[in-house]
Amino acid sequence: MDKNIVKNAKKERRRGKIRAKISGNSERPRLSVFRSNTGLFLQIVNDNEQKTLVSANSKEIKVKKSETKVDVAFQLGKLIGERAIEKKISKVVFDRGGNQFHGRVKAVADGAREAGLSF
């Protein structure tokens, strides 16, 4: 069997387990992280109304040559945190999207916490 098929199936299984436990509502919306090889996409979602309240992606950040993907992820976390604070959202539930909580995903969480979000 192709190892990419197995890898993607495992990630989808982890993602399903996480989503079964985590849900966003109007008091604590869900901060969803989608990580690809080239970019990072964040959304703050109210699952009860099925609406995206705030979103940000890594293409909005101006990258310097010396910055790594982790540095960009930290800045992106700060950006979505600031946008959420503007919309009067201070508490969220963090959804890592089946990814391990290290590297870029952890940097997003740290940046959002620094901007004022709590989870």
C-alpha positions as CSV (number, residue, x, y, z in Angstrom):
1,M,0.0,0.0,0.0
2,D,1.2,3.5,-0.8
3,K,2.6,5.1,2.4
4,N,1.0,8.5,1.6
5,I,-2.4,6.9,1.6
6,V,-1.7,5.4,5.0
7,K,-0.3,8.6,6.3
8,N,-3.3,10.6,5.2
9,A,-5.7,8.0,6.6
10,K,-4.0,8.2,10.0
11,K,-4.2,12.0,10.0
12,E,-7.9,11.9,9.1
13,R,-8.5,9.4,11.9
14,R,-6.7,11.7,14.4
15,R,-8.6,14.7,13.1
16,G,-12.0,12.9,13.5
17,K,-11.2,12.0,17.0
18,I,-10.3,15.6,17.8
19,R,-13.4,17.0,16.2
20,A,-15.7,14.5,18.0
21,K,-14.5,16.1,21.3
22,I,-14.0,19.7,20.3
23,S,-16.8,22.0,19.1
24,G,-17.0,25.8,19.0
25,N,-20.0,27.8,20.1
26,S,-20.8,31.5,20.5
27,E,-19.0,31.8,23.9
28,R,-15.9,29.8,22.9
29,P,-15.5,29.5,19.1
30,R,-13.0,27.0,17.6
31,L,-9.6,28.1,16.4
32,S,-9.0,25.7,13.5
33,V,-5.5,25.2,12.0
34,F,-4.9,23.8,8.5
35,R,-1.3,23.2,7.7
36,S,0.0,22.5,4.2
37,N,3.6,22.3,2.9
38,T,3.6,25.8,1.7
39,G,1.1,27.7,3.9
40,L,-0.9,27.9,7.1
41,F,-4.6,28.7,7.2
42,L,-6.4,29.7,10.4
43,Q,-10.1,30.2,11.1
44,I,-12.1,31.0,14.2
45,V,-15.4,29.2,13.7
46,N,-18.8,29.1,15.5
47,D,-19.9,25.5,14.8
48,N,-23.4,26.1,16.1
49,E,-24.1,28.7,13.4
50,Q,-21.6,27.2,10.9
51,K,-20.0,30.6,10.4
52,T,-16.4,31.7,10.1
53,L,-15.9,34.7,12.4
54,V,-12.2,35.5,11.7
55,S,-9.7,34.1,9.3
56,A,-6.0,34.5,8.3
57,N,-3.5,32.8,6.2
58,S,0.3,32.9,5.8
59,K,0.1,34.7,2.5
60,E,-1.0,37.8,4.4
61,I,2.4,38.0,6.2
62,K,5.3,39.7,4.5
63,V,8.2,37.2,4.8
64,K,11.8,38.3,5.1
65,K,14.5,35.9,3.7
66,S,15.9,35.2,7.2
67,E,12.5,34.1,8.6
68,T,11.5,30.4,9.0
69,K,8.1,28.9,8.7
70,V,7.9,28.8,12.4
71,D,8.5,32.5,12.7
72,V,5.7,33.1,10.1
73,A,3.4,30.9,12.1
74,F,4.0,32.9,15.2
75,Q,3.3,36.1,13.5
76,L,0.1,34.6,12.0
77,G,-1.0,33.5,15.4
78,K,-0.6,37.1,16.6
79,L,-2.5,38.4,13.6
80,I,-5.5,36.2,14.2
81,G,-5.4,36.9,17.9
82,E,-5.5,40.7,17.2
83,R,-8.4,40.2,14.7
84,A,-10.3,38.1,17.2
85,I,-9.8,40.7,20.0
86,E,-11.2,43.4,17.6
87,K,-14.4,41.2,17.2
88,K,-14.6,40.8,21.0
89,I,-13.5,37.2,21.0
90,S,-11.2,36.4,23.9
91,K,-11.7,32.7,24.6
92,V,-11.4,30.0,22.0
93,V,-11.0,26.2,21.7
94,F,-7.8,25.2,19.9
95,D,-8.3,22.6,17.1
96,R,-4.9,21.4,15.8
97,G,-6.5,19.6,12.9
98,G,-4.8,16.3,13.4
99,N,-1.3,17.7,13.4
100,Q,1.1,17.2,16.3
101,F,1.3,20.1,18.8
102,H,4.9,21.2,17.9
103,G,6.6,23.3,15.4
104,R,4.3,25.6,13.4
105,V,1.1,24.5,15.2
106,K,2.7,25.3,18.6
107,A,4.0,28.6,17.2
108,V,0.5,29.6,16.1
109,A,-0.9,28.8,19.6
110,D,1.9,30.8,21.3
111,G,1.3,33.8,19.0
112,A,-2.4,33.8,19.6
113,R,-1.8,33.6,23.4
114,E,0.6,36.5,23.2
115,A,-2.1,38.5,21.3
116,G,-4.5,38.0,24.2
117,L,-6.5,34.8,23.3
118,S,-7.0,32.2,26.0
119,F,-7.6,28.5,25.5
